[in-house]
Amino acid sequence: MRPRSTGELLTLELSSRFTLWSYLGAVDEVNLRLTAYRSLVERRPPPPSAPRSRTRWLDLDRDYGAGRDHGLSLPRWLWSLARGPKVYEVFAYDDPLPALVCLRGEVSSRWSARCASA
């Protein structure tokens, strides 16, 4: 917003509502709110820092499908899950219900597709 009286550019709100993808950066201690603030107010983001971890974003269904499409066996895919810290798209140990609902929907849609092609 730019009031006519001063002509100065003003910020009405700095939204700190980030998407789920932003969580991966937050897990690796990237201060996304400070970066957004500096980019807006100081017109320059803070200098980049070297990555500190190897946290991986994991969507179990898509990840397994991609591994299978590239010839990764089920045991090797399961072994790959054991390495390093992860951030899950849907799954959470303390709240598994959303993942179970997604799994139910995925199984239902695959079952429907198989029945339709039979």
Buried (B, 14 or more C-beta within 10 A) or exposed (E): EEEEEEEEEEEEEEEEEEEEEBBBBBBBEBEEBEBBBBEEEEEEEEEEEEEEEEBBBBBBEEBBEEBEEEEBEEEEBEEBEEEEEBBBBBBEEEEEEEBEEBBEEEEEEEEEEEEEEE
